[in-house]
Amino acid sequence: MAINKLHDEFRAVDMTEGWEVPPGYPAGIQQKILSGALDEAGKRGSRSRLLRFEPGVFTTAPFVHEYWEEVFLVSGDLTVGNDEQGKGGEAFKPFTYACRPPGAVHGPFKSEGGCILFELHYFDPV
């Protein structure tokens, strides 16, 4: 099975435009797709994206999905495991990494000062 990404040499990434709120996320969290596409219903594909949190934004419930996810905290702060009011959890600083297999429950998440994450999402090849 081929990966659905194009050859793309170094290019400047416009950090001011092209951001969108992913379905099911609060308005203060936006994604910017860098490469590829993920077909969750068909369980195929891969994508690279940036995910940014505005300061003070948090999610209220854990996430679970059927694809692999690798996450690298590029800048800012990210807290994992807060409650529904955004309290508690374990705080992480830049240059931390997570790798989650399909079906792994993770989150909720919050960021006190805002953050940018680099994420890879993909399904196992068939």
Summary of the structure (lengths in Angstrom):
residues: 126
radius of gyration: 14.7
end to end distance: 6.8
largest distance: 43.1
contacts: 320
relative contact order: 0.26
helix: 0%
strand: 43%
